Amino acid sequence: MKTVVFQSLLLLSPQKMRFRLLKRNVLALLGVSFVVVTLLFSTRVLLVSDNDPAAPNAVVQVNQCTRSGAMAKFNLGSLAELAESVYNANYRQCVHNADRFPGEPRLVLVVQVHNRPEYLRLLIRSLEKAAEVHSFLLIFSHDYFSEEVNAIVQGITFCKVLQIYFPFSTQLYPNEFPGKDPRDCPRDISKDSALKTGCLNAEHPDSYGHYREAFITQTKHHWWWKLHYVWERVQALQGYSGFVVFLEEDNYILPDFFHFYKSMMAFRKSSCPDCDMLSLGNHDGLADFPRLSNKVLTTGWMSTKHNIGMAISREVYYKLMGCNNEFCTYDDYNWDWTLQHLSGTCISKPVKVLVAQGSRVLHTGDCGLHQKENCRPEWASQKVEESLVAAKDGLFPPSLVLNGAEGVEHKAHMKNGGWGDVRDHILCRNYAKRL
């Protein structure tokens, strides 16, 4: 067969042979050109230039990774486009500044962020002043997307940064669960009246007869989703063996935060191997800080004392996941009070915590879930700066001293309600599957 084809080619004139070769080359060139144009068009759709006059108005730099870890676009044009951007960002997990700070992080901090940009700026300012901050990985977990907050986070240049997004926020679902569905029952309607009106969740008020408020439930949802996502899905944490420190946007860390964390880890290893958590902060501010700077104590975990600057290991995370159902069905809209309930009930051995008596994390927020007006972050900034001047001589203690060992036991409390709707229970329980 090969001989026949060869003889046929010999019979062709040189002109015809050149024509056939030219024809093949043209077809091949057209095919390659089509592929290249398609790729360029696709890339342009994903990476619209900041200066492109044809670019949509509601596009913000955020979630398309480049080799250097820079980020591209976040589409705010519609709820559907915003939701798609959220899922894409969570999938891509773009680590900003990865090229500047290669290697594994020595400390991971996770910041839960809503929409208080001035307090967030204070936190970031404190992080920038922290010793050895270049070795940190900061993970910002957002439940509200805004250009202002995004610009603040992406302005960080002093360490690696990852942004993740709670995909079931009330911003993404404003008129349906887990947001507020117009068919939901009013908070204070009686159950009898609710059943007569036929509102959606009439069968499920909380322990005090109130119906759900979407903005109230979101914080607990976000906290539990974030815990799952950070430990199970964040690729940058694969192989990380340290503790993860959980902060909020209205926290402020002291310059020796990492130094003190390392000292607490060493103290735990030598003197408190059964301590489950670290609490690098407290709610006492910097009162008497020079005297308490190097003091720690051990005690049972309490919501009102140890929910600031809380650090946990992967092993403790697994303990909490063993209580997924109990966490998600306990009728308290606060994640920290729910955690206190689990300590000594579902978690049979009460959670033991090693506490910094000289707080390395301050709470700056004078506004929060229940207070929206008269917020004065500039006052908080001034107060922090004055406190730091008074505390500077107590920073970077060479060693730690155990100043007390309190009993570790279950501390019962009156649940706060706000978490009686079975839809919240079902969604919360399913985060591990829906990630």
C-alpha positions, 0 to 999 in steps of 0.5 A: 500500500505504501508503494502505491501511494509513493508511485501516485505522488511521483505522478503528480506535477510539482505544482499540484504537490505544492498546492496540496502542501499549501492547502494543508498548511493553511488548514492547520494554521486556521485550526491553530488560530481558532484555538488561540483566539478562543483561549484569548477570548476566554482569558479576556472574559475572566481577566478584564483589564482595569482600564478596559472601557468595556469592562462592567462597572461592578467588577472588583479585583479579588479571586483569579490567581496569577503566578505571583498570587495576585488576584483578578476580578469579583463580579458584583453585577447581580446576586447570581454573579456575586454568588458565582464569584464567591464559589470561584474564590473559595475554589481557587484559594488564591494566596496573596503575597505567596511569592514574597513570603515562600515556605510554610506559615509558622502561625495561621490566624483566621479573622471573621469579618462582617462589615466594619471597615474602620475596626478592620483597619485597626486590626491590620495596623496592629498585625503589621506592627507584630514581630515576625508577622512575615511568617504568618498566614492571615485568612480572612473569612467574609460574610459580607462583600464590599469593595471597601473591605476587599481593598483593605485586605488586599492592601496587605503587603507584610505577609501571606493572605487568603480570603474565603467567603461564607457562601450562605450569607444573608447578603447572597440570600436576602429574600430567602432562607438563610436570609429573611424569607418574606413568608417567615413568621415575625419574631414576636408572633405567638405560635397559635397566631403563626399557625393560623397565618401559615407562615413558613416556620410556624412550627419552630419557635425557639425556647422562648417562643420567638421566631428566627431573625436571619441577621442574628443566626448568621454569626453562628452559621459563619463560625461553624462553616469557617471552622470546617472550611479552614481545617478541611479545605484550605490547601495552604494548611495541608501539613500544618501542625500548629494551632490556628488562632481565631480573631474577629475584625474588631480585635487588636493584637499586641506587638509580642503576640507571636512571641507570647504564642510561642512561649505558651506553646512551649509552656503547654508542652512542658507543663500542661500537655492536657490543655486543649486550647490557648486563650491569648486574650481576655476582656480585662484590657491592659489593666495591670499589664506590666505585672501580669505580662508573663502570667498564665493560668489554667481553667475550664473554657468559658464563653465570657472569658476565653472567646477572644484570641482562641487557639485550637489544634486539629485534634480539638477540631476533631473533638468539636466535629464529633459534636456536630449535631449537638452544636447545630441543634442547641438553642443558642444563637451564640457560637461561644455559649454553644461551645461552653455547653458542649464542654463537659456534655457532648465533649465528656471531658471539659475543655481545659484552656491555658490563658494569658492573664496579660492579654495579647488581644484587645477588643476595640469594637464598641459596636456589634450585633446588637448596637449599630449606632454611635460607633466611634472607632477613632476613640478605640484607636486612641484608647489602644495607643494610650494603653500600649504606651503604658504596657510597653515595658511588659512586652516580650517576657523571657519566660512564663509563670503559672499564676493559678490552676482553677478547677476544670468542670462543665459550667452550665448556663441559661441558653439564649435562644434564637436558634429554634428553626429546624432549617438552621439546624439542617444547614448547619449540620450539612456544612461538612458535606456542602463545602 
